[in-house]
Amino acid sequence: MGPASGELTTVSTINPIKAYFNVSEQSYINFTRLFETESARSEHIAHLEAELILADGTSYPRKGAIHAVDRSVGLTTGALRVEARFPNPNNALRPGQFARVRVKTDSKLDSVLVLNRALSELQGSYQVAVVDPDNKVHFQPVRVGERIGNQCIVESGLEPGQRVVVEGLQKIREGIIVTTTNFIAAPSPQQPSSK
């Protein structure tokens, strides 16, 4: 057979199995700022653990590792393609399945998180409505950091344990007395990635 005969076969590895996912350009830029040198960044990437979330929402029991990062950002996606490899000794995973990949790239201890919907923005400045022990509302300026799903890190302006208004922000004003209840947030939605 000659070269014009077409594809004869497909070879794919099952164990370990590869999972491909995209990282936004902005997320990559934020990640690179954590390291002074490329070698420090590469060493950190080599130690990252990847978690695979299957289509039914359960976690695959074995952790994976980042194997390769594309050299360029995709022109049409604006994202960087990353390859993680997961051990698959019982062949439970198959090529073509869909899953989500979760990678913890950084830890921030003692961080305060608030729901995005609790933040009010005015000309690039943010504030939250805080309820004091007497149930009075006070608006407090905050400096925000990275957004994680439906939450945001508050870098300054809010202390752990302070009560923040999440619902009814349009109806409140400074000094008003409110009745509070605990707000239970739904889990943050995540984009599926193909494997």
Sequence and secondary structure as in RCSB ss.txt:
>XXXX:A:sequence
MGPASGELTTVSTINPIKAYFNVSEQSYINFTRLFETESARSEHIAHLEAELILADGTSYPRKGAIHAVDRSVGL
TTGALRVEARFPNPNNALRPGQFARVRVKTDSKLDSVLVLNRALSELQGSYQVAVVDPDNKVHFQPVRVGERIGN
QCIVESGLEPGQRVVVEGLQKIREGIIVTTTNFIAAPSPQQPSSK
>XXXX:A:secstr
  GGG         SSEEEEEEEEHHHHHHHHTT SSHHHHHHHHHT EEEEEETTS B SS EEEEEE SS  T
TT EEEEEEEE  TT  S TT EEEEEE     TT EEEEGGGEEEETTEEEEEEE TTSBEEEEEEEEEEEETT
EEEEEES  TT EE  S GGG  TT B               EE 
